[in-house]
Amino acid sequence: MTTPALTLRRDGVSLAVTDRGGDGPPVVLLHGLAGSSRELLPTADALTDRFHVLLVDQRGHGRSSRRPRDVSREAFVADVVAMIEELDAGPVRLVGQSMGAHTAFLTASARPDLVDRLVMLEGHVAGDDPGAARAIGEFFASWPSVFADEAAARAFLGESPLADAWIADLERTVGGLRRRFDADVMEAVIAAVHVPRWDEWAALTTPTLAIFADDGLFTAQAKDELIRRRPLTRRVDLAGAGHDAHLDARDDWIAVLRDFLGQELTTGSRAASHSSTPSASRRTTRPRSRSVRTASWARTQ
């Protein structure tokens, strides 16, 4: 499949956007920390029969600028807003995983006119201890700067759906395979994600689906708290899935995603999404497995 590659230049940063095509309402997919749009291509391809799907390499990731000066949450949100407005795509159905879910939620909160529904896969707004960001930065700093070949990358990263995604995304250079992100940038990015954002969550008016994994990053208490603070948020728990459920529980993830994105929303949906009625919640079931993840335009060929 030939995929148009677009580049948005904003605030001194180049942002790589993939237009996967398809007919229907626009859907934008946002990857998680240290990932890229590549890992969400199977998700995109499962949607193009009903939706027009766009994917973004967020700043500091993938084919976008590797070392942006600004890695604040506001900069990430402004990037998504600029893309939607530049393509005249809004309102969109905005989908994100992990850090991407956090970006998506903040975008919907800041610009509800551009987002008509929101899906958060393994995302949260409560923040985390600063030590968690340092640990993530140290983990990525422990990677070799370049892997000699795929076998060397596999020996270091191991066997898992997440390792497969990381290896597939390595940049091929004369000296070997190089990761497409820098450890210090990842640490700064996730440190910003770990600042609590409950006020923005409480103010959110966009119809929202929160999808959690049984073997994901969040405790039962944290999942419940997210819904308690915004009661009509819909919730689905994926049994046997890890934090990267789009990789290790893909069929269940896509089934739930298609169902929510394809639902007709009533005119009162936004108001209802902010009411005190208990949330809709359900579970999927599947065999158990584990995978945990510790503006101007130019068209390119």
C-alpha positions as CSV (number, residue, x, y, z in Angstrom):
1,M,0.0,0.0,0.0
2,T,1.4,3.4,-1.0
3,T,1.1,5.8,1.9
4,P,1.4,9.6,1.4
5,A,4.0,11.0,3.8
6,L,3.4,14.6,4.9
7,T,5.6,16.9,6.9
8,L,4.3,19.7,9.1
9,R,6.8,22.3,10.1
10,R,5.8,24.2,13.2
11,D,7.7,26.1,15.8
12,G,11.0,25.0,14.4
13,V,10.0,21.3,14.5
14,S,9.3,18.9,11.7
15,L,6.4,16.5,12.3
16,A,5.9,13.5,10.2
17,V,2.3,12.6,9.3
18,T,1.1,9.5,7.6
19,D,-2.1,9.6,5.6
20,R,-3.2,5.9,5.5
21,G,-6.3,6.8,3.4
22,G,-9.8,5.4,3.7
23,D,-13.2,6.9,3.4
24,G,-15.4,8.2,6.2
25,P,-14.9,10.4,9.3
26,P,-11.3,11.3,10.1
27,V,-9.5,9.4,12.8
28,V,-6.1,10.5,14.2
29,L,-3.8,7.9,15.9
30,L,-1.1,8.9,18.4
31,H,1.6,6.5,19.6
32,G,3.2,6.1,23.0
33,L,6.6,7.0,24.4
34,A,9.6,5.9,22.4
35,G,7.3,4.6,19.7
36,S,6.2,5.8,16.3
37,S,3.3,5.7,13.9
38,R,4.7,2.5,12.5
39,E,3.4,0.4,15.4
40,L,-0.1,1.7,14.8
41,L,-0.2,0.9,11.1
42,P,-2.1,-2.4,11.7
43,T,-4.7,-0.5,13.7
44,A,-5.0,2.1,11.0
45,D,-5.4,-0.5,8.3
46,A,-8.2,-2.2,10.3
47,L,-10.1,1.1,10.2
48,T,-9.7,2.4,6.7
49,D,-12.8,0.6,5.4
50,R,-14.9,3.0,7.5
51,F,-12.6,6.0,8.4
52,H,-10.0,8.2,6.9
53,V,-7.0,7.5,9.1
54,L,-4.0,9.8,9.9
55,L,-1.0,9.0,12.1
56,V,1.5,11.4,13.6
57,D,5.0,10.8,14.8
58,Q,5.0,13.1,17.8
59,R,7.9,15.5,18.4
60,G,11.1,13.7,19.5
61,H,9.9,10.4,18.0
62,G,10.0,8.5,14.7
63,R,10.6,10.6,11.6
64,S,9.8,13.8,13.4
65,S,12.5,16.2,14.8
66,R,14.6,14.2,17.2
67,R,15.6,16.9,19.7
68,P,12.9,19.6,19.9
69,R,13.6,22.4,22.3
70,D,10.2,22.3,23.7
71,V,8.8,19.0,25.0
72,S,6.1,20.4,27.2
73,R,2.6,18.9,27.0
74,E,1.4,22.2,25.6
75,A,3.8,21.8,22.6
76,F,2.6,18.3,21.9
77,V,-1.0,19.5,22.0
78,A,-0.3,22.5,19.7
79,D,1.3,20.0,17.2
80,V,-1.9,18.0,17.0
81,V,-4.1,21.1,16.8
82,A,-1.9,22.4,14.0
83,M,-2.2,19.2,12.1
84,I,-6.0,19.0,12.3
85,E,-6.4,22.6,11.4
86,E,-3.9,22.6,8.5
87,L,-5.6,19.6,7.0
88,D,-9.0,21.0,7.7
89,A,-9.8,17.6,9.2
90,G,-11.7,18.5,12.3
91,P,-13.6,17.4,14.2
92,V,-11.7,14.2,14.4
93,R,-12.0,11.0,16.4
94,L,-8.8,11.1,18.4
95,V,-7.1,7.9,19.6
96,G,-3.9,7.6,21.7
97,Q,-2.0,4.9,23.5
98,S,-0.1,5.7,26.8
99,M,1.7,9.0,26.3
100,G,-0.3,9.4,23.1
101,A,-3.5,9.0,25.1
102,H,-2.3,11.8,27.4
103,T,-1.7,14.0,24.4
104,A,-5.1,13.1,23.0
105,F,-6.9,13.9,26.2
106,L,-5.2,17.2,26.6
107,T,-6.0,18.1,23.0
108,A,-9.7,17.3,23.5
109,S,-9.8,19.2,26.7
110,A,-8.2,22.3,25.2
111,R,-10.0,22.2,21.8
112,P,-13.3,20.3,22.1
113,D,-14.3,21.9,18.8
114,L,-11.7,19.8,17.0
115,V,-12.4,16.4,18.7
116,D,-15.8,14.7,18.6
117,R,-14.7,11.6,20.5
118,L,-11.7,10.4,22.4
119,V,-10.1,7.0,23.0
120,M,-7.4,6.5,25.6
121,L,-5.6,3.1,25.6
122,E,-3.7,2.6,28.8
123,G,-3.6,6.3,29.5
124,H,-4.1,8.2,32.7
125,V,-4.1,11.8,34.1
126,A,-3.0,11.3,37.7
127,G,0.8,11.7,37.1
128,D,3.5,9.7,38.8
129,D,6.6,10.0,41.1
130,P,9.5,11.9,39.5
131,G,11.7,8.9,40.1
132,A,9.6,7.0,37.5
133,A,10.8,9.4,34.7
134,R,14.4,9.0,35.8
135,A,14.1,5.2,35.7
136,I,12.7,5.3,32.2
137,G,15.5,7.6,31.0
138,E,18.1,5.3,32.5
139,F,16.6,2.3,30.8
140,F,16.7,4.0,27.4
141,A,20.2,5.3,28.1
142,S,21.3,1.7,28.7
143,W,20.7,0.8,25.1
144,P,23.7,0.6,22.7
145,S,23.9,3.8,20.6
146,V,23.9,1.6,17.5
147,F,23.0,-2.1,17.1
148,A,25.3,-4.0,14.6
149,D,22.3,-5.8,13.1
150,E,18.8,-7.1,13.9
151,A,20.2,-10.1,15.7
152,A,22.1,-7.8,18.1
153,A,19.0,-5.8,18.7
154,R,17.0,-8.9,19.4
155,A,19.6,-10.2,21.8
156,F,19.4,-7.0,23.8
157,L,15.7,-6.3,23.6
158,G,14.4,-9.9,23.8
159,E,11.3,-11.5,22.4
160,S,8.0,-9.7,22.8
161,P,5.5,-7.7,20.7
162,L,7.0,-4.5,22.0
163,A,10.6,-5.6,21.1
164,D,9.3,-6.4,17.6
165,A,7.9,-2.9,17.3
166,W,11.1,-1.3,18.6
167,I,13.3,-3.4,16.2
168,A,11.1,-2.6,13.2
169,D,11.4,1.1,13.9
170,L,15.2,1.2,14.1
171,E,16.8,3.5,11.6
172,R,19.2,1.8,9.2
173,T,22.5,3.7,9.0
174,V,26.0,2.9,7.6
175,G,27.1,2.0,11.1
176,G,24.2,-0.2,12.0
177,L,20.7,0.1,13.4
178,R,20.0,3.3,15.5
179,R,17.0,4.0,17.7
180,R,14.9,7.0,16.5
181,F,14.8,8.8,19.9
182,D,17.2,10.0,22.6
183,A,17.0,8.9,26.2
184,D,17.2,12.3,27.7
185,V,14.4,13.6,25.5
186,M,12.2,10.6,26.5
187,E,12.9,11.3,30.2
188,A,11.9,15.0,29.8
189,V,8.8,14.1,27.8
190,I,7.5,11.5,30.3
191,A,8.3,13.8,33.3
192,A,5.8,16.3,31.8
193,V,3.3,13.5,31.4
194,H,3.7,12.6,35.1
195,V,2.3,16.0,36.3
196,P,-1.3,15.5,37.5
197,R,-4.0,16.9,35.1
198,W,-7.2,16.3,37.1
199,D,-8.6,19.8,36.3
200,E,-8.4,19.2,32.6
201,W,-9.9,15.8,33.1
202,A,-12.8,17.2,35.0
203,A,-13.4,19.9,32.4
204,L,-13.4,17.4,29.5
205,T,-16.7,17.4,27.5
206,T,-15.8,15.1,24.7
207,P,-17.4,11.6,24.7
208,T,-14.5,9.4,26.0
209,L,-13.6,5.7,26.1
210,A,-10.9,4.6,28.5
211,I,-9.4,1.2,27.7
212,F,-7.3,-0.6,30.2
213,A,-5.3,-3.8,30.2
214,D,-5.4,-6.4,32.9
215,D,-1.6,-6.6,32.9
216,G,-1.0,-2.9,32.1
217,L,0.6,-0.1,34.1
218,F,-2.3,1.0,36.3
219,T,-3.6,-0.4,39.6
220,A,-7.3,-1.2,40.0
221,Q,-7.6,1.8,42.3
222,A,-6.0,4.1,39.7
223,K,-8.4,2.9,37.0
224,D,-11.4,3.3,39.3
225,E,-10.3,6.8,40.3
226,L,-10.2,8.0,36.7
227,I,-13.8,7.0,36.2
228,R,-15.0,8.2,39.6
229,R,-13.7,11.7,38.7
230,R,-15.5,11.7,35.4
231,P,-18.4,9.2,35.8
232,L,-19.8,8.9,32.3
233,T,-16.5,8.0,30.8
234,R,-16.9,4.6,29.2
235,R,-14.5,1.9,30.3
236,V,-13.4,-1.4,28.8
237,D,-10.9,-3.7,30.3
238,L,-8.9,-6.1,28.0
239,A,-8.3,-9.4,29.7
240,G,-4.9,-10.9,29.1
241,A,-3.5,-7.8,27.6
242,G,-0.5,-5.7,28.5
243,H,0.2,-2.0,28.4
244,D,0.8,-2.3,24.7
245,A,-2.5,-3.9,24.0
246,H,-2.5,-2.6,20.4
247,L,0.5,-5.0,19.9
248,D,-0.3,-8.0,22.2
249,A,-4.1,-8.0,22.1
250,R,-4.6,-6.5,18.7
251,D,-7.9,-8.3,17.7
252,D,-9.6,-7.3,21.0
253,W,-8.3,-3.8,20.8
254,I,-9.5,-3.3,17.3
255,A,-12.9,-4.7,18.0
256,V,-13.5,-2.4,20.9
257,L,-12.0,0.6,19.0
258,R,-14.2,0.0,15.9
259,D,-17.3,-0.3,18.0
260,F,-16.8,3.0,19.8
261,L,-15.6,5.0,16.8
262,G,-18.5,3.7,14.7
263,Q,-21.3,4.5,17.2
264,E,-23.7,7.3,16.4
265,L,-23.6,10.0,19.0
266,T,-26.7,11.8,20.1
267,T,-26.9,15.5,20.2
268,G,-26.8,15.3,24.0
269,S,-23.7,13.2,24.1
270,R,-21.3,15.9,25.1
271,A,-23.5,17.1,28.0
272,A,-24.1,13.6,29.1
273,S,-20.4,12.8,29.1
274,H,-20.0,15.4,31.9
275,S,-22.9,14.1,34.0
276,S,-22.8,12.1,37.2
277,T,-24.4,9.0,35.8
278,P,-22.2,5.8,36.4
279,S,-19.9,4.9,33.6
280,A,-20.5,2.2,31.1
281,S,-18.0,-0.6,31.7
282,R,-17.3,-4.0,30.3
283,R,-14.6,-6.6,29.9
284,T,-13.3,-8.7,27.1
285,T,-11.9,-12.2,27.6
286,R,-9.0,-13.9,25.9
287,P,-6.1,-16.2,26.8
288,R,-3.6,-14.5,29.1
289,S,-0.4,-13.0,27.8
290,R,2.0,-10.3,28.9
291,S,3.8,-7.3,27.4
292,V,4.6,-4.2,29.4
293,R,6.3,-1.0,28.2
294,T,8.6,-0.1,31.2
295,A,2.7,24.6,10.1
296,S,3.4,24.4,6.5
297,W,3.0,21.2,4.5
298,A,5.4,19.3,2.2
299,R,4.6,16.0,0.6
300,T,7.5,13.6,0.3
301,Q,8.0,10.6,-1.9
